[in-house]
Amino acid sequence: MAAHTFFPGQSKRSSSLRFLAARLDWKEAMQPVQVGVVRDSMLANPLLIRADLGRSRSRAFILPGKEFVFGKPNITTDGGVPEVMSHWATLVPITRSSSKPRRAGQDFMALNREAVKSGLVTAHEHYQFRATHDLKLRPPPVAARLHCSPPDITFGVHTRPSTPIFDLLEHRYQQRWLEECRSAQKASQTKEKKKTKLGKIYETRTSLLRQSQPSVEPRPLWQLPRFQKVGPHLETFRNPEDRKKAFSSHLSDSVARCGLQGQGMYTNS
């Protein structure tokens, strides 16, 4: 856009007209150039719509005019607030006359059963049998639940009564729990006292055999067969009694001696 120079003899009106004309020419030059044919279907694809400068991007939704009213019209005429304040509308019980008759469908279980009884096996034969025979389901009975319920019934769950604050402050629930525990303990003690005492249990052969532990003789040390029947060549004790006395004295004396077998020096005690 060329700069405008104001001369002393030039009027302000002519200069403003020239400025507006130059501004319109600048807007037309800034418009995007569209090459090719512009179809209406191109305005429905957001990928083909070019973004305008300084505006939000269009999503290709065609909205109705200003006279269009959005929402669903309320056809019911309930009378408004005066009608609600004057009386309360109740449900009308469903009766056989007012309910619409339901169209019963085909009873496929009965059709299959009759087809098998007739000797039909293949799917084509079953299809022809269903086309030529018509067995309907029984209409379901109309359940008049409103007639059975009394008019003054209240549906829902009862509200739990509030806990008294005085019982909480006085620890009343704790005292009740302790009393219940004491009463249960006394009942168990009285029940144990009333139990009949069992008499003497007689021992049987099985119980005696279970308690008895037979002594097992230790196996002798292994020796060569040729040395098993050979007796000792030396006997340092005159008789077996002297041998027992010697071993008993050695056992009593080994307490004060050192060593594993009690044959070492005497310990200083």
Sequence and secondary structure as in RCSB ss.txt:
>XXXX:A:sequence
MAAHTFFPGQSKRSSSLRFLAARLDWKEAMQPVQVGVVRDSMLANPLLIRADLGRSRSRAFILPGKEFVFGKPNI
TTDGGVPEVMSHWATLVPITRSSSKPRRAGQDFMALNREAVKSGLVTAHEHYQFRATHDLKLRPPPVAARLHCSP
PDITFGVHTRPSTPIFDLLEHRYQQRWLEECRSAQKASQTKEKKKTKLGKIYETRTSLLRQSQPSVEPRPLWQLP
RFQKVGPHLETFRNPEDRKKAFSSHLSDSVARCGLQGQGMYTNS
>XXXX:A:secstr
       TTS HHHHHHHHHHHHHHHHHHHS    S   GGGGG TTTS   TTS          TT   S    
    HHHHHHH         TTTS      B HHHHHHHHHHTT  SHHHHHHHHHH   B        HHHHS 
TT   S        HHHHHTTHHHHHHHHHHHHHHHHHHHHHHTS         HHHHHHH             G
GGTT   S   SSSHHHHHHHHHHHHHHGGGB SSSS S B   
